[in-house]
Amino acid sequence: MRTRIAGYFADWSWFERLWLLTFTVVNVYLFFALDDTFIGLCASLTGMLSVVLVAKGKTWNYYPGMINVVLYAIVAYGQKYYGEVMLNLLYFLPMQFIGLLLWRRNKVSEEKQHDVRVAVMTNRTRLYWAMTCLAATAAYAWVLQAMGGALPLIDSLTAVLSIVAMIFMVKRVVEQWIVWIIIDVLTIYMWLVAFMGDGSDVSILVMWIAYLVNAVYGWLNWRSQYLLQKEGQACAR
């Protein structure tokens, strides 16, 4: 068992190991120092592990991801972020299983079964998705406002962009990281408002700050992976 676990972390850089360890230590400290909820702590830790693995292009990111979306939905419900609740339970949770299946089918090679092949989008496809996001955000914001949700416009935008980003993630495109960066900035604001209001859910706030840093790293790493895989395909010909 120990050898198998060591194998999973064999290709981790010192930056990746130090980043995950630092985040974990900070989160546990804040949990005790600010008397945060245990569910929030677990949601934060599993979420961070999942996104780090996504940034590395590892198929097994979906296992901690499944746990994270359920716990995060519980915490979001307590803050009346109903868009986040519905997004996680009705969309993110089933997409974890779909993503795991599709990533396994698009592994780099038999030798690298946990590494996924990445792709990029055309400019025409990018424009199509941008217009779709604007229209869907306006419609969903109206629904959330009618439900009495908090910050309906931002809640709607993050929900819509998260749906699109997850589609991009399942399709293994580099552009997902640009969308995740926008989502992280907006969601940090949402949870900062919640924290300033009642001083709770600091673990979730820290999780999203860590997500933002990870998204920037993921964008750089996936661009590098795409170029390397493209070069490998050219050499194979």
Stockholm file with secondary structure:
# STOCKHOLM 1.0

chainA/1-237         MRTRIAGYFADWSWFERLWLLTFTVVNVYLFFALDDTFIGLCASLTGMLSVVLVAKGKTWNYYPGMINVVLYAIVAYGQKYYGEVMLNLLYFLPMQFIGLLLWRRNKVSEEKQHDVRVAVMTNRTRLYWAMTCLAATAAYAWVLQAMGGALPLIDSLTAVLSIVAMIFMVKRVVEQWIVWIIIDVLTIYMWLVAFMGDGSDVSILVMWIAYLVNAVYGWLNWRSQYLLQKEGQACAR
#=GR chainA/1-237 SS CHHHHHHHTTTCCHHHHHHHHHHHHHHHHHHHHTTCCHHHHHHHHHHHHHHHHHHTTBGGGHHHHHHHHHHHHHHHHHTTCHHHHHHIIIIIHHHHHHHHHHHHHTBSCSTTTTBBCCBCCCHHHHHHHHHHHHHHHHHHHHHHHHHTCSSHHHHHHHHHHHHHHHHHHHTTBTTHHHHHHHHHHHHHHHHHHHHHHHSCCHHHHHHHHHHHHHHHHHHHHHHHHHHHHHHHHHHHC
#=GC SS_cons         CHHHHHHHTTTCCHHHHHHHHHHHHHHHHHHHHTTCCHHHHHHHHHHHHHHHHHHTTBGGGHHHHHHHHHHHHHHHHHTTCHHHHHHIIIIIHHHHHHHHHHHHHTBSCSTTTTBBCCBCCCHHHHHHHHHHHHHHHHHHHHHHHHHTCSSHHHHHHHHHHHHHHHHHHHTTBTTHHHHHHHHHHHHHHHHHHHHHHHSCCHHHHHHHHHHHHHHHHHHHHHHHHHHHHHHHHHHHC
//
